[in-house]
Amino acid sequence: MSNKVEICGINTNCLPKFSAQELASLMQKIKAGDEYAKEQFIWGNMRLVLSVVQRFSGRKESADDLFQVGCVGLIKAIDNFNLDLNVKFSTYAVPMIIGEIRRFLRDNSAIRVSRSLRDIAYRALHSREKLGLILQREPTLDEIAEDMHTPMRQVACALDAISEPMSLSEPMYSDDLEASELGEYIADAEDCAEKWLDSVSIKDALEELEPREKKILILRYFMGKTQIEVSDEVGISQAQVSRLEKSALKVVKKYFV
């Protein structure tokens, strides 16, 4: 049972396994209108759908949803498969299943993007995957644009358009593997130094801090620097900056209770 996978209530251990010859025979019957053969063929290719779904495992969408959409792609591949093509069914079906899943992800994105921009983006993803296999490395944006015969600016805009937005609470990890939030890496341009400096309480609170903590707060909240920038200036890691900043803020907040 170690290889058991359950998805959409289906135990993959229970799926039938057909030889290439049996699948070819089933396909012949399908083209002759045999619905039972089609059902058997679908069950016999569920593992193919599962293998494609696993490529999208990093997405937030439910694996069950992606699996069901992949099955729709499988059925479309069966309906459109031409026996005269002299190619393996899996070779024909995989791009169909991938395409169906990508359309689902595209159409269910929280951010609505024009169809023309989405098409450019998915062409760029296909080009990146193809070039990665050829070059054995991640291709540059220039190389992708050249392969697509599309201006680089258009490619960049299209890829940005379909990327998922990140929350400011998204966990980030430093070299020592301590998690902090994305917002801690971003300077706040709205902080007004004059507003802070006008407060006698803030001035008094700063005097209670160790020199390094005081410097960190001044750099962060008076000068609007990010934690990364502060870490470079103070000479400590970003994780240490984060810890010292939080500790210093606790001291400062006592003056406002």
N, C-alpha and C positions, 0 to 999 in steps of 0.2 A: 504493500500500500504506500510505499515511500514516494512513488511517482504520481500519486493521486492528486488531481487538481479538480476542484469543484467550482464551476462558474455557471451562472444562470440556472442553478439547480442540477447541472449535468456533471456526473462523475466521469472524468475522461478515461478512467480505467475500464469503464463499461462500453466505450465506443468501439465499434467494429473496426477491424484492420483488414484491408483488402490489398491483394497483390496488384501490381500494375496491370496485369492481364485481366483481372476481375474488374478493375475500374474501367478499363477500356470496353469490356463487355457491357457493363452497366451504362456507359455513355451511349453506346450503340442503341440500347433499349430506350434510353431517355429520348434520343432523337426520333425514335419511332413512336413516341407518345406514352411510354410506360411511366406512370406517376409513382408507382411503388419503387421502381428502379431509381427514380430521381430522389425519393426520400432516403433510400439506402446510400446513394452516392453522397448526399448532403451529410449524413451521419458519418460516413467514412472519411470526410474531409474537414470535420470539426477541428481536428488537431492542427490543420493548416491555418484555420482562422485564429486559433489560440496563439500559434507562433507569431502571427502578424500582430495581434493585439499586444503581445509582450514588447514589441518595439515602441509602443506608446505608453509604457508603464510609468514614465515620469510625469504623465499628465494628471491633473486633479480629477478628471472625469472618472466615473465608475467603470471598473473593468467589465462589469456585467453589461453596461450600456454599450461599450465599445465592442464587446463580443457580439451582441445582437446586431449592431450595425455591420460588423464584419460578415455576419451570416447573410445579411442582405446582399453584400458585395459578392459573396460566394454564389448565391442563387442567380444573380445577374450574370456572373461568369459562366455558370452552367447553361443558362438560357442562350447566351451569345457565343458559346464556344463552337468553333468550326472544325469539324473532324478532318477537313482537307488541309488544315494548316500544318499538320505533321509536327506539332510541338506537344510537349507534356502539358497536361491540364494545369498542373501547379504553376508552371512558368507563365501561363496566361492568366491564372486566377489571382496570383499574389498582387500584381499591380491593380487589379480591379478591387480587391478587398482594401488595399491601402488607400486607394482613391475614395472609396465610400467612407472610410473612417475619417480621412482628411476633410471631406465635405461636411461631415457631421461636426467635426471640431470647429471648422470655419464658420458654419452657419449658427453654431451655438455659443460663439464667443460673446463675452460680456460687452465687448466693444465692437460696434458695427463698423465694418470697413468696406469700402466699395469693392465690387466684384473684380474690377480690372486690377486693383491694387492687390487683392488676395491672390489672383491668378499669377501675378508677377512674383509674389512672395513664395508660392508653392512651387513655381518653376525654379526659383532660386534654391529652395531646399533640395529639390531633386538634383539640381546642378551641383550643389555642395556635396551631396552624398556620392554622386558619380565621380567628381574630381578627387574626393577624398580617397576613393578606391584606386584611382589612377596614380595620384601623387604620393599616396601613403602618408599624408599629413592633412591638417586642416587647411583648405584653400583660402586664399585671401579674398576680400570683397572684389578687388580688381579682377582676379581670375574668374570669379563667378560671373561678374558682369560681362567679361569678354566672352565667356562660354555661351552666355545667353544672348549676346549681341544686343545688350540693353545698357543704357547709361547707368553708371555706378550709382549716381544719386537716386535714381528711381529704385534700384535694387535695395539700397540702404533704407529708403523710406518705406518700402513695402515690407521688409523684414521687421522694421520697428513697429509697423502698424499691426502685425499679427502677434507680436510678443505680448506675453501676459503681464499686466501691471503688477508691480511688487508693493506690498504693504510696508510702511515705515517701521512696522513691528517685525518684519521678516528677520529671523535670526541670521547673524553673520558670525564667522569664526575667524579668530586670529591665529597666529602661529602656535600659540600654546593651547589651542583648541577650546578656549573659553568663549562662550557665546555672548554676543551683544546684539543690539538691534540696529537695523539699517539706518534709522533716523539719527543714530549717534555719529554716523559718518558724514552727516550733511550739516553744513553751516547754516545757521538761522540768520538770514540777512535782515530780518525784521527786528532783531534785538537792538534796542537803542541804548548806547552806552551812557548818554546823558541821563536817561531815566533812572538807570541803576546808580550812577554816581551821585545823583541828587538825594539819594536815600541815606540818611545818617545810620539807619539800622544796618544797611548793607555794609557800610564802611566799618562799623563796629564788628560785624560778623566776620569780615575778612581779616581783621586783626587777630581773631581767635584761631586762625588757620596756620598750619605749618607753611613755611615759605613755598614749598613745591605745590601744595594744594592751592594756595592763594594764586600762584602763577597760572595754574591750570584753569581756574575759574575766570581769571582775567582774560586769558587767551581765548577761552571758549565763549564767554558771555559778553565780554566787553569788545573783543576784537573779531568775534564771529568765526573763529577757526574751527575746523573739524577735528575730531579726536585723532585722526591720522596725522594731520598737520601739527597738532600739539605734541604728539608722541615724538615726531622728528625734532621738534624744537627743544623739548625737555630732555630727550635722550632716553626714553623708556618705551615699553611696548604699548600698543593701543589698549590692550586688556588692562594694563596697570593704570593708564590714564582713566579708563572707564571706572575702575574701582575707586581711585582717589577722588574723581569727580563726584561720584555718588556719596562717598563719605563726607566730602566737603559740603555738599548741598544739604545733607542732614543737619550739619552744624548751622548753616545759614538759615535754614527753615525755622530753627528754634527761636529766631529773633522776630518771627512773624506769627507765632502762636499766641 
